[in-house]
Amino acid sequence: MIRKVEICGVDTSKLPVLSSEEKNELLIKIKNGNEQARDIFINGNLRLVLSVIKRFYGRGENVDDLFQVGCIGLIKAMDNFDLSQNVQFSTYAVPMIIGEIRRYLRDNNPIRVSRSIRDLAYKTLAVKERIIKETQREPTIEEIAKELGVDKEEIAFSLDAIQEPISLQEPVYGDGTEKLYILDQVSDTKNTDENWAENITILEAMKKLNEKEKSIINKRFFEGRTQIEVADEIGISQAQVSRLEKSAIEHIKRIYK
């Protein structure tokens, strides 16, 4: 899929590349309503869309769909680009294309978010994009909240709610020979090397218990059952479970020493 040459009927190996001067000349014509210049400009920037959608490979999404959505972002960037700003078109367009793809992924997310929260998030993103365009800087949550007339906590919550899930197997870095995945950066307080070694020791100690003691320890401390539940399961009284449990624990302590 990643090496696919034809996307949405477009032979990507033959896409043209426009120079900065050609882009500026076409943008001026576009602002004057020249439809032919519009088509040439879009076709000359499809490689930019391709470079952006590569970031979203590996999420199970169809490349053709991502390409089409990316083209919508490209067109929006073209229609909103201000030539008077001293900024390259690609610098302005890439965040627009990424934003459009992320909106598509959020809308097709199997995790459902309420309409009101999603609407607030989209209003927030729209205000953010407008402020960036007008001021060339990233607005604060407080600024956006004030403009929309809501609490900043609501803004933060809505933006968190529409974030698409990320696979733990998604690569975050690669040097050509080895890749670092998100999973490698997630801390695990439960399964540390120290706890792993400790659990091995406990398991070794449990092998020296009799079958009834082993069953009680396993159910109580590995399966999280209560003494009453264990008593019902193995057909003895709770008092007997308690005595056997204490005996097994003392046995394990002696082995530890």
Backbone hydrogen bonds, N-H to C=O, Kabsch-Sander energy under -0.5 kcal/mol:
donor,donor_aa,acceptor,acceptor_aa,energy
4,K,1,M,-1.1
7,I,5,V,-0.6
7,I,10,V,-2.3
10,V,7,I,-2.1
11,D,9,G,-0.5
12,T,5,V,-2.8
12,T,10,V,-1.2
14,K,11,D,-1.8
15,L,12,T,-1.0
18,L,44,G,-0.9
23,K,19,S,-2.3
24,N,20,S,-2.3
25,E,21,E,-2.3
26,L,22,E,-2.4
27,L,23,K,-2.6
28,I,24,N,-1.9
29,K,25,E,-1.7
30,I,26,L,-2.6
31,K,27,L,-2.3
32,N,28,I,-1.0
33,G,30,I,-2.2
34,N,29,K,-2.3
35,E,33,G,-0.9
38,R,34,N,-1.4
39,D,35,E,-2.1
40,I,36,Q,-2.2
41,F,37,A,-2.5
42,I,38,R,-2.3
43,N,39,D,-2.4
44,G,40,I,-2.1
45,N,42,I,-1.4
46,L,43,N,-0.8
48,L,45,N,-0.7
49,V,45,N,-1.2
50,L,46,L,-2.2
51,S,47,R,-2.2
52,V,48,L,-1.5
53,I,49,V,-2.4
54,K,50,L,-1.0
55,R,52,V,-1.8
56,F,53,I,-1.5
57,Y,54,K,-1.2
59,R,56,F,-0.9
66,L,62,N,-2.2
67,F,63,V,-2.5
68,Q,64,D,-2.3
69,V,65,D,-2.4
70,G,66,L,-2.6
71,C,67,F,-2.0
72,I,68,Q,-1.5
73,G,69,V,-1.8
74,L,70,G,-2.1
75,I,71,C,-2.5
76,K,72,I,-2.3
77,A,73,G,-2.3
78,M,74,L,-2.5
79,D,75,I,-2.5
80,N,76,K,-1.6
81,F,77,A,-1.3
83,L,81,F,-0.7
85,Q,82,D,-1.4
87,V,85,Q,-2.3
92,Y,88,Q,-1.4
93,A,89,F,-2.9
94,V,90,S,-2.4
96,M,92,Y,-0.8
97,I,93,A,-2.7
98,I,94,V,-2.7
99,G,95,P,-2.4
100,E,96,M,-2.0
101,I,97,I,-2.2
102,R,98,I,-2.7
103,R,99,G,-2.1
104,Y,100,E,-2.0
105,L,101,I,-2.5
106,R,102,R,-2.4
107,D,103,R,-2.6
108,N,104,Y,-1.4
109,N,106,R,-1.5
112,R,110,P,-0.8
118,R,114,S,-2.4
119,D,115,R,-2.9
120,L,116,S,-2.1
121,A,117,I,-2.1
122,Y,118,R,-2.3
123,K,119,D,-2.3
124,T,120,L,-2.3
125,L,121,A,-2.3
126,A,122,Y,-2.2
127,V,123,K,-2.5
128,K,124,T,-2.5
129,E,125,L,-2.5
130,R,126,A,-2.2
131,I,127,V,-2.6
132,I,128,K,-2.4
133,K,129,E,-2.2
134,E,130,R,-2.4
135,T,131,I,-3.0
136,Q,132,I,-2.2
144,I,140,T,-1.9
145,A,141,I,-2.9
146,K,142,E,-2.3
147,E,143,E,-2.0
148,L,144,I,-2.3
149,G,145,A,-1.3
150,V,145,A,-2.0
154,E,151,D,-0.5
155,I,151,D,-1.4
156,A,152,K,-2.5
157,F,153,E,-2.5
158,S,154,E,-2.4
159,L,155,I,-2.1
160,D,156,A,-2.1
161,A,157,F,-2.2
162,I,158,S,-1.1
163,Q,160,D,-1.1
170,E,167,S,-1.7
172,V,180,L,-3.4
173,Y,180,L,-1.4
175,D,178,E,-1.8
180,L,173,Y,-3.2
181,Y,179,K,-0.5
182,I,170,E,-1.9
183,L,168,L,-2.4
184,D,181,Y,-1.2
185,Q,181,Y,-0.6
185,Q,182,I,-1.8
186,V,182,I,-0.6
186,V,183,L,-0.8
187,S,185,Q,-0.6
196,W,192,T,-2.5
197,A,193,D,-2.3
198,E,194,E,-2.0
199,N,195,N,-2.8
200,I,196,W,-2.0
201,T,197,A,-1.9
202,I,198,E,-2.2
203,L,199,N,-2.6
204,E,200,I,-2.3
205,A,201,T,-2.2
206,M,202,I,-2.4
207,K,203,L,-1.0
208,K,205,A,-1.6
209,L,206,M,-1.7
214,K,210,N,-2.8
215,S,211,E,-2.3
216,I,212,K,-2.2
217,I,213,E,-2.6
218,N,214,K,-2.2
219,K,215,S,-2.4
220,R,216,I,-2.7
221,F,217,I,-2.7
222,F,217,I,-0.6
222,F,218,N,-1.6
223,E,218,N,-1.3
225,R,219,K,-2.8
230,V,226,T,-2.3
231,A,227,Q,-2.6
232,D,228,I,-2.2
233,E,229,E,-1.9
234,I,230,V,-2.4
235,G,231,A,-1.2
236,I,231,A,-1.5
241,V,237,S,-2.0
242,S,238,Q,-2.6
243,R,239,A,-2.2
244,L,240,Q,-2.7
245,E,241,V,-2.6
246,K,242,S,-2.2
247,S,243,R,-2.3
248,A,244,L,-2.5
249,I,245,E,-2.4
250,E,246,K,-2.3
251,H,247,S,-2.0
252,I,248,A,-2.4
253,K,249,I,-2.5
254,R,250,E,-2.1
255,I,251,H,-1.9
256,Y,252,I,-2.4
257,K,253,K,-1.9
